[in-house]
Each structure stands twice: as structure tokens, then as C-alpha cells.
Amino acid sequence: MHVFHIFRRSVIAKTFKTFFRLCLIYTVLVVACVNSVSAIQEQDSTKGPNSKVKFLVNADLFSNYIWRGTKYGDGPSVQPSVKLQPGGLTLGVWGSFDTSGYMETDPYISYNFPFGLSLGATDYYYPFLEGSFFSDSANAYEINLGYAFKGLNLSANYIINEASVAGSSGNDLYFQAVYTFKDFNAGIGAGNGWHTHDAQFNVCYVAFGV
């Protein structure tokens, strides 16, 4: 039974890895022709606003990179992102790079439903560590579930594989709740595995923002 469970998780992880690679290739191909797609859609006045394809490029600068309560790297961090949004579907790549040599590149896919639910998956990959993008040990695959209602945002996340280079244990869980008030927001998160220093489930993220 235990052997079957490990085998099943390994098969799922390999399936997700292949899926992410295909999505990354698809994103590059679609981005290459997004200008043509946008031009065609602008000429078609019969289509509604939800049919338009959005292509967004962004870059943020932070004094430090802190993710789910843990600091990664050292010093100022530049975090670029590229995403393609045809309707409720989002295909994108997000990254974080700093002067200490820390590098992270995360391709992801998600779908947002009109009633606030979102489903997605993320591949956490760290180019500065040993192991290429095509190495099983260098990629941690996570399934994401979210729900937004007015000012409340809830998320549940599950990492399906053990990746020695990336640092995931497999079966890693993380839950987060953030509420946005008029002038500020507050959030709390809890997890286990690579989210806490002892791998036990505990609160690891508390934040207030304006």
C-alpha cells in the first residue's frame, strides 16, 4: 500500500512536469503571435470584452524577498513577471533575482471562475541550485486553490512531489487568509514541510500592509 502510494505520487509528479513544460512552450509560442491575435480581435467588433487576450509584463523591486514567512536570498530583489490571459485562463512565468545570486523562476497556470473560485498549478524552479529545469529534483510542483469574496482572499496549496534540490518534502501544505480593509490589509498563513523550520504544521506568516 505504501509502495503504491509512492509510485502514484511519482507518476503524478512526472505528469505535472511534462504538463508544465508543454505550457511553457505554449506560452512562448502564443506570446510570439499575441500582437497578431490582438489585432484580429480588435477588428472583430462582434466579440465581447471577455474574449480579448491580455498580455502583461511587469517588474517589482523589493528590499528583500519573503515568501510565506521565509526570507529567500539577501538584499534587494527584482521580481519580473510575464503572463498571458485569454479570458479566465492565465499562463505565466514569475521570477525573483537578487544581488546575492538567488534566482527563482516559476511557470504557472490558473483559471479564475466568475464566482470567485480559482484553480491552478505552479512549478517552483531555482536556477542557481544544482540541477537543470529538466531534473526531477530541481522542480517542486504545487496545486493551488483559491477563493475571493469581497475583501477576503483564501488559498490552499499542496506540493505533490519530493524534490531534494528544490527542498520540498512532498505532501507540503500551506493555507492563507488575507482580508483587505479600506486603508490596510491583514493576513495569516500556516503550513508544514518546507514552510516551517521543523517541517511541522504551524503558523509561519503574519502580515499587515498598506
N, C-alpha and C positions, 0 to 999 in steps of 0.2 A: 504494500500500500504506500509506504513511504517512498520507495523507489519509483513507483508510478507517478507520485506527486511531483518528484524532482524532474522526471522525464517530461511530464506535461508542461511544467513551468519552463523548461528549457526549450521545448517546441514553440511555446507561445512567444518567448523572448526572441527566438530566431525569426519567427513570423513578423513580429513588430520591427525588427531590424531591417528586414527586406522591405517592409512597407514604408519605413521612413526613408530609405534610400531612394525608392521609387518616387516618393512625394517630393524629395529634394530635387531630383532630376526634373520632375514635372514642374516644380516651381520655377526653376531656371528657364525651362522652355517657354512657360507661359509669360514670364517676365520679359523675355526677349521679344514677344509679339504683343505685349499689352497695349502698346500705342496703337497698333492696328485694330485691336479689339475695341478700344475706347472710341476710335474714330468711327467705326462701323455702328456702334451703339448710339453715338451722338446723331448720326444720320437717320436712325430709326426712331421716329417720334411716337410710334405706337407702343413702345415698351415703357414700363413704369420705372420709377427710381430704384426699386429693389433689384432690377435686372442689371444694373450697372456694375462693372468690375472696378474695384478700388485698388490702387497700388500705392502703398505708403512706405516712405523711407524716413527714418528718424535716428537721432543720436542724442543720448543724455550724458551728462557729466556729474559724477558723484564723488564726494570726498573719500568714501570707502564703499565697497560692495558688501552689503549684508543681505543674506538670503535666508528667510525663515529663522532668523535669530542667530545665524552663524556668519562670522566675517570671513570672506574669502579674499586672498591676496593682501596687498598692502599699499596704501596711498590712493591717490585719485584714480578713478575708474571711468573709462569711456565705454558706453553701452549702446552700440548701434543695433538697429533692427530693420528688417525688410519684411513686408507682408503683403499678400495678395488676398483680396476679399471679394469673391464673386457671390453676392447675396449673403446668406448667413454663414457660409463656409469661409474659414481663414486658413491660409497656408503661409507659413513664415519661418524666418530664422532670426534668432536673437543672440547677441553675444556680449561678453564683458572682457575688457582688456585693461591692464594697468601697468605702471612703470616697473613693478617688481617681477614681471614676467608671467603673471597669472593670465590665462586665456581660457575662455569658455565659449562654446558655440552650440546653440540648442535649436535644431529644427523642430517644428511643431505643427500640428493640425488641430483645428477645433471647429465645432459647429454650434451656433447660437440659435436657439428656438425663440419665437416671438414672445412666449410666455415666461421668459427669464432663465430657462434651463440651458446649460451649455455642456457639451461633451467634447473631450479632446484627448490628445496623447502628445507627449514630449520626449525627445531624446536628449539627454544631458551628456555632452561630449567635451573633453578637456584636452585640447591640442598640445599643451605644454607638458603633459604627462606622457609616460611611455605607452605605446600602443596607438595604432593608426585608427582612423574612423571606421575601418572595416574589421577592427578587432572586437571580439565579444566582450573582453574585459574592460574596454575603454568607453562603453556606452551603457548608460542606465536608462531604462525605458519606463515611463510613467504614464498611467491612465489618469485623466483629470475629469472631475465632475464639479460643476458649479451651479449656483442659483442666485439670481439677483432680484430683489423686490424692494422698490423704492430706494431707501438709503442702505439697505442691508445686503451684504455680499457674503455668501457662504461657499466654501470649497472643500472637497475631499479628494485626496490624491493617493495613488497606490503604485509603488515601484515593483515591477513584476520579476526582475532578474537580479542575480548577484553579479556584480562587476568589480573585480578586485582592484583594477586601476582607477575606475571612477569612484569607488568607495561605497557603493550600495550593497546592502545585505540581502536584498530580495525580501519581499513582503513588507517593505518600509511603508509606513502610513504617515500622513500629515493632514490635519484638519485645521481650517482657519475661518474666522468670522471677523468681518470688518463692517463698522457702521459709520456712515458719513452724516454728520450733523450739519447745521447751517454754516458754521465757521471752522470746524475741525473734524477730524475722523479718529476713530479708535479701533484697535484690532488686537486679537489674541489668537495664538496658534499653538497646537500641540502635535507631537509626533514621536516616532521611535526610529530605530535603525540609524541611518546616517544623520538624522536630525538632532540627536542628543548625544552628549559625551559618553554616556554609558549604554547607549542603544535601547534604553528602556523608555516606555511611553511616558511623556511628561510635557508640561508647558515649556516651550522653547522660544516663543515670540510674543512680545508685548510691545505695542507701538501707539504713539499719538502723533498726528500730523496736521499741518495747516497748509 
